[in-house]
């Protein structure tokens, strides 16, 4: 592969992305802080560097897979950040789920810099490892097409959603719906228990019945409600908070959707 990929944020989701990129044949230059991660990625064949600026400077495509807006601003912004050090013809993809204003402000601060795409994802680390992730991309159509072969290393579905920020809007709605679905599954399980049905039995039956949902399947795959809440709730709380903040800024009332999310058995507030 002729394209060079820079990567920042090799965490729970980012590390398997790097592995898929390397195995797809891309020269992958990674900045990771934790030494065990650095060692594992070196063993996979990635080039490990000591700063985000180094990873960005040599890359045609830079991928940032970070947890929060604060991390995204720290890594992409400023004189030592990705946007200041990447080539003007490079494309930077942010997999961070956060505020639309953050990516727009970052892009506006570097009008002559690389093209920034918002690229939130839907799926799990297991989906990444299997190459079945879904990626939403907001930004210029030609830039979306330019990064598609790179992201296809770990994504089965790549959807262009329109202008910069539009992918985050779609993802925020998706996350709100997923959180609501998870709460509804938990409420349904409470009814099932009152009927004498064990959680696992109910979830296995739902997985092949008309009441199935991605949320129910996720709960089943992770080993039940307690494990799902322990693993997914921190991410869902962040995503729900981002959705509430974004819609509140625009004067949008989530109505019954908000009620289901905040009043269900899982603590997502």
C-alpha positions, 0 to 999 in steps of 0.5 A: 500500500502506498498510503502512509497512515498516522494513528493517535489513540491506540486504546480499547478501540484504537489498538485493534484498528492499528492491527487491522491497518498493519495487516492490510499492508499499510505503513502505519505510524503510531503515537501511543503513550503506554509502553505495553501498547507500544510493545504490542504494536511494534510486534505487529509491525507498526512504527511507534513514534514519540509524539502525535506531531511525528505520526502526523508529519509523515502521513497521507491519512491521520486517524485519531481515536480518542475518548473525549472532546478535551483529548481531541482538542489536546491532540489535534490543536495547538502548534504541537498538534496533528493539524499543525504538523500534518501536510496540507494535502493530508486527511485527518479522521476523528473517530471521537464522538463529541460536539459538532462545534469542536470539530468545526472550531478545530477545522476553522483554526487551520483553514489552510491545513489538512482536511478534517473529517468527523468519523464517529463509529458504531460497533465494538472492539470485536467488530473492529477485529472482525473488520465489521465496524460501521464508520460515519464520515462528515466532510468533503466527498472527495476526502471521504472517498480518499480515506475509504480504502484505509478505513475499509481495513477495519470497517465493513460499512462506511457512510458519507453523511454530508458536511463536516459535523453531520456524521456526529449529528447522526451518531448522537441520534444513533447513540440516544436510540441505542441507549433507549433500546438498552433501557427497554430491554432491561425493563422487558427483562424485569417483566420476564423475571416476574414471569419466571424467565431467566435473563439468559433464556429471554435474551437468547429467545429475543435474539431470534424473535421479532422483539430482537434488537442490536441492544439486546444482542449486545447485552447477550454477547457481553454476558448479561445485564451486569457485565453490559452495564459495567462495560458499556455504561461509561461510554453510553453516559458520555454519549448520552450527555453529548446528545443532551448537550447538543440538542439543548443548545439547539432548543430540541426537546428529546421528549419521551426518548429522554425519559426512557434513557434517564428513567430506565434500570441502567444508570445512564444519567 
